[in-house]
Amino acid sequence: MDDRVSRLLSALEMYGLANHRQAVEEPADDFERAVNDHNDLQAFIAEVKDLLKPHETEERTKRDALTVSLNSYFGSKLKEGVNTYTLSNGRKLKYTYKVDRKVDNAQVAVARAAFDESADKPAGMVFDDMLRVKYELADAPYKKVTGEAAKLAVSRMLVTKAAASTLTVD
């Protein structure tokens, strides 16, 4: 068994809540027992994350090095999406090459003018077809809306659902 796996298993076995303080030392009811169970699980997850952190860093370093090699190997044949490298044993290493593109809002007008003047743009293509408007709710102004009719009007564009809760015991 890999040494890293052995160390992780040993650490998990030793964990046993030895360094963990219960939320309620003597739970009075099922609710407080549930609070303790949740608190124990949070502590356990934190411990596992701490144990994995150095390995995640090592994995990222190795992945980055392999990526540099694969970029060199594929060269001009590298494409966005899945690129496949066949290993010596016939298995396939699938390398998903991604490119993040973000819009520099200050340059949109300049790009629009240059695109509109370009002679080789696709026939019938409009510059704004490449842009997508993303609306987001600005909480501070929204919370200032107090009138019932105004609230009703705004609510027509909102999809509201509960977000993930957090629980901590101090």
Secondary structure, 3 states (H helix, E strand, C coil): CCHHHHHHHHHHHHHCCCCCCCCCCCCCCHHHHHHHHHHHHHHHHHHHHHHHHHHHHHHHHHHHHHHHHHHHHHHHHCCCEEEEEECCCCCEEEEEECCCCCCCHHHHHHHHHHHHHCCCCCCCCCHHHHCCCCCCCCHHHHHCCCCHHHHHHHHCCCCCCCCCCCCCCC
